[in-house]
């Protein structure tokens, strides 16, 4: 009988250990990436707390829809421009500047909330604008980190390293959100509590800026012969060209086989169901009553924290 302990070692674990030994800057790049994602999780949780559960804000369904739009729009609108910028200029500089501006946007959000200005229509619009900037730049930072991975990790272990970092990054984001919701569930979702909850988001964002600036210039690419753009052309024009060409190529690839359409339909339906379920959960948790005397705000925040924890556990399991 073959012993269970006699089997081969986990190849993924071995490749990741090799990646850490052979990489040229993977530690700093991973630190910057995970710090940005942790900051993003805290920031989004605080945004949800002030919009959905603040006792000082009578949030309307339109405001809730606006909050979700702010969190989701960057996934659609940042990509083309991010690709053009990251293939044209030093990725280290682009990511560092984006991280610095994102940090300043979070600081401005703290000041806005602490001043109690978010309880008016103009203040709420300003909050959404700052959050859109912060989350959009977070997408740019994450895209830049992904584009730079081949520069710091050998090709033969690139897929395994990317796979683990993407999973760990999703879990880290969810952990940041859960931690922020836990704090708000205890302190309440008032202006002061949300402001203090955002302070760790600033600290981790600054850590990400430091980690990326610790790398040498041009270390993350692109090389001069990799830009593929006319130095006289604008980034916006490059972005439109890349977007149109990529979209047309994607449509042609999707039309080539029914399997692609089936996969796209499955992903679309799954995400739509997840979004609808999340929205319903938010609406229910806003009206939940607490049996422990903590009030509906505490009960709602606690329930949303448990929901975020379940999402984090599902991501890790997946």
Secondary structure by P-SEA (a helix, b strand, c coil): ccccccccccaaaaaaaaaaaccccaaaaaaaaaaaaaaaaaaaaaaaaaacccccccccaaaaaaaaaaaccccccaaaaaaaaaacccaaaaaaaaaaaaaaaaaaaaaaaaacccccaaaaaaaaaaaaaaaaaaaaaaaaaaaaccccccccaaaaaaaaaaaaaaaaaaaaaaaaaaaaaaacccaaaaaaaaaaaaaaaaaaaaaaacccccccccccccccccccccaaaaaaaaaaaaaaaaaaaaaccaaaaaaaaaaaaaaaaaaaaaaaaaaaaaaccccccccaaaaaaaaaaaaaaaaaaaaaac
